[in-house]
């Protein structure tokens, strides 16, 4: 049984990432020697197109696996030997495992992390009509999760309407006609009036993007509200929603469960999500 691991996080501006602490603390509980290193593209003066070469080098240097974050989740794909079915469907990889045979396999635990968080934090929430704001990287994973969990219909709203349209087209191709569509921002109020829930997947609400992504007046007590932003955990959107009496879900669960699932892929060991959530809240 393996007891020592070398893992890397590849991405730009990852200094503040909580992943190293989350992984290493969990590994300590399993009695593992587990080193989780940041490989920051900004520090190295590298760009998204260099991620594939970095993955090869990491394998040569003896890394057991990598997490990949912005801006490498798509550009890494052509450099991998294998892809999980869902990573292929999503066209995005956040976890690379180097097998004993030296082959690299790309996985996506962002979508399954959100799915696990949603199932835990908003259990039995109605999902006949869900509105999702933000159709970028996180948005693609979250919409895939919502439809996989059985949401009847997800309407995507993004400041970049072409992005929303492209994501909706990919989702209907995988999940069926009518399951996803794109709508202009001006319709957000009308859409929310008839929706069960709202998922927020833009950077608004982060420490360096404070504020609400839309006028607070469009929220109403009949909605559940899930945010993917997790720094801070308690965003202005979630505070407004709670004040109205909405059920809410913060972005911490998605961050923790994607890390927990990556830890399981790297080590074959079963992480304790409750312990990791508590650690996350304390960081
Ligand atoms: P991204 O840049 O890929 O996508 C963001 C999208 O939001 C873009 O398409 C942009 O056009 C749109 N947008 C921005 N402001 C908007 C507004 N006011 N109204 C409508 N659309 C708007 O970014 P991303 O990688 O998807 O990250 C989004 C957020 O998700 C970040 O805060 C990130 O930290 C968070 N995130 C959380 C987790 C987690 O585990 N909880 C994982 C990944 C990303």
Boltz pocket constraint, residues with backbone or C-beta under 6 A from the ligand:
constraints:
  - pocket:
      binder: B
      contacts: [[A, 70], [A, 110], [A, 133], [A, 134], [A, 135], [A, 136], [A, 137], [A, 138], [A, 139], [A, 157], [A, 158], [A, 159], [A, 160], [A, 163], [A, 201], [A, 202], [A, 203], [A, 204], [A, 206], [A, 212], [A, 213], [A, 214], [A, 227], [A, 228], [A, 229], [A, 230], [A, 251], [A, 252], [A, 254], [A, 255], [A, 256], [A, 258]]
      max_distance: 6.0
